[in-house]
């Protein structure tokens, strides 16, 4: 089961947030939303039992860090980026 889209969009709007990061919903990855006419990104982490993972958000980028696997770029949050 994934999240309730209307609830996610309501939270984005209320918090005036560009980015939401949360635990797994069996749909890991970056999910794009358009809220109040603005692009928003929702990052869903993998299930913890499948491996250690965390997200680093810095310098307008989102990177995935996995234990033993290093860093994998997920998104560029700058105005010219994908999120």
Secondary structure, DSSP 8 states (H G I E B T S, - for coil): ----HHHHHHHHHHHT-SEEEE---S--EEEEEEETTEEEEEEE---GGG--EEEEEETTEEEEEETTTEEEEEEE-STTS--
